[in-house]
C-alpha cells in the first residue's frame, strides 16, 4: 500500500506559471523593502533624513519601505545603501566592481 504524498498549498500554487511570476515579483519587492528597513534601523535614520541624504522625496523612501514602490531604480538603491554607510559591489571569483562610483555616489 502506498501513501499519497500531500502537496503543500505553496507547492501547488507555484506550479501555476502566472501565480509564480507574480509571486516572484512581489517577493523581490518585499526583500528590497525589508532590506531598506533594516539599513535604516541599523543606521538609525528617519525617512526624512534618508530622503535628504539620497536626494529623493520622503514619499519615495516611504513607498519603498511599504512595498508600494515597484521596480526601484538601481541608482536609488545604491544611493540608499551609501547613505546608510554601505558600498554596493558586484563580485565574482576574479573581480569586484564597485557600483557606488557608477551611480555617482
C-alpha positions, 0 to 999 in steps of 0.5 A: 500500500502506498501513501499519497504524498500531500502537496503543500498549498505553496507547492501547488500554487507555484506550479501555476506559471502566472501565480509564480511570476507574480509571486516572484515579483512581489517577493523581490519587492518585499526583500528590497523593502525589508532590506531598506528597513533594516539599513535604516534601523541599523543606521538609525535614520528617519525617512526624512533624513534618508530622503535628504541624504539620497536626494529623493522625496520622503514619499519615495523612501516611504513607498519603498519601505511599504512595498508600494514602490515597484521596480526601484531604480538601481541608482536609488538603491545604491544611493540608499545603501551609501547613505546608510554607510554601505558600498554596493559591489558586484563580485565574482571569483576574479573581480569586484566592481564597485557600483557606488562610483557608477551611480555617482555616489 
